[in-house]
Amino acid sequence: MQNYINDTIARSRQQGFVSTLLGRRRYIPDINSRNQNIRQNAERQSINMPIQGTAADMIKLAMIKIDAALRENNFLSAMVLQVHDELVFEVQESELDMVKKIVSENMRNALPLNVPVEVELGAGSNWLDAH
């Protein structure tokens, strides 16, 4: 972990930006600031963005693929909301098993990674019950 932190900060200082696994960049103009507080904030941003940004990229890709699969299969179920790393669906009871399979597969395989992606699914009459 410390290697990741040190390498990311060094790369940010050299390039002036950090990027997600898909190449989306965030420029970090304060990474070489003389002001310690400003520089340390920029270092935290440099460490955090590649992780959270890649997670955001992953869920966006999964959402696109899930929506396409739901449309392709003419499901009545629909994706209605994203809350951070969660997706909320209104699902026809008769489609529940197929929708769960589509969501799970597309979330797990949104990006090719060397580590497994864990996906938790829940169902209920409201968001609280689904947890």
GIQUIKA-V885707 format. One record per backbone hydrogen bond with DSSP energy under -1.0 kcal/mol. NH is the residue of the N-H (numbers start at 1). CO is the residue of the C=O. E is the energy in kcal/mol with one decimal. If there is no record, write none. Layout:
BEGIN
nh:NH co:CO e:E
nh:NH co:CO e:E
END
This chain:
BEGIN
nh:5 co:1 e:-2.4
nh:6 co:2 e:-2.8
nh:7 co:3 e:-2.9
nh:8 co:4 e:-2.7
nh:9 co:5 e:-2.4
nh:10 co:6 e:-2.3
nh:11 co:7 e:-2.5
nh:12 co:8 e:-2.3
nh:13 co:9 e:-2.5
nh:14 co:10 e:-2.1
nh:15 co:11 e:-3.1
nh:16 co:12 e:-2.5
nh:18 co:26 e:-2.1
nh:20 co:24 e:-2.2
nh:23 co:20 e:-1.8
nh:26 co:18 e:-2.6
nh:28 co:16 e:-2.5
nh:31 co:28 e:-1.5
nh:33 co:30 e:-1.8
nh:39 co:35 e:-2.8
nh:40 co:36 e:-2.8
nh:41 co:37 e:-1.9
nh:42 co:38 e:-2.1
nh:43 co:39 e:-2.2
nh:44 co:40 e:-2.2
nh:45 co:41 e:-2.3
nh:46 co:42 e:-2.3
nh:47 co:43 e:-1.9
nh:48 co:44 e:-2.4
nh:49 co:45 e:-2.5
nh:52 co:48 e:-2.6
nh:53 co:49 e:-3.2
nh:54 co:50 e:-1.2
nh:55 co:51 e:-2.0
nh:56 co:52 e:-2.2
nh:57 co:53 e:-2.4
nh:58 co:54 e:-2.6
nh:59 co:55 e:-2.2
nh:60 co:56 e:-2.1
nh:61 co:57 e:-2.4
nh:62 co:58 e:-2.5
nh:63 co:59 e:-2.5
nh:64 co:60 e:-2.0
nh:65 co:61 e:-2.3
nh:66 co:62 e:-3.0
nh:67 co:63 e:-2.6
nh:68 co:64 e:-2.1
nh:69 co:65 e:-2.2
nh:70 co:66 e:-2.6
nh:71 co:67 e:-2.3
nh:72 co:68 e:-2.9
nh:73 co:69 e:-1.9
nh:74 co:71 e:-1.6
nh:75 co:70 e:-2.4
nh:78 co:90 e:-2.6
nh:80 co:88 e:-3.0
nh:81 co:88 e:-1.6
nh:83 co:86 e:-2.4
nh:86 co:83 e:-1.9
nh:88 co:81 e:-3.2
nh:90 co:78 e:-2.8
nh:95 co:92 e:-1.9
nh:96 co:93 e:-1.0
nh:99 co:95 e:-2.8
nh:100 co:96 e:-2.7
nh:101 co:97 e:-1.9
nh:102 co:98 e:-2.5
nh:103 co:99 e:-2.9
nh:104 co:100 e:-2.7
nh:105 co:101 e:-2.5
nh:106 co:102 e:-2.2
nh:107 co:103 e:-2.4
nh:108 co:104 e:-2.5
nh:109 co:105 e:-2.0
nh:130 co:126 e:-1.7
nh:131 co:128 e:-1.1
END
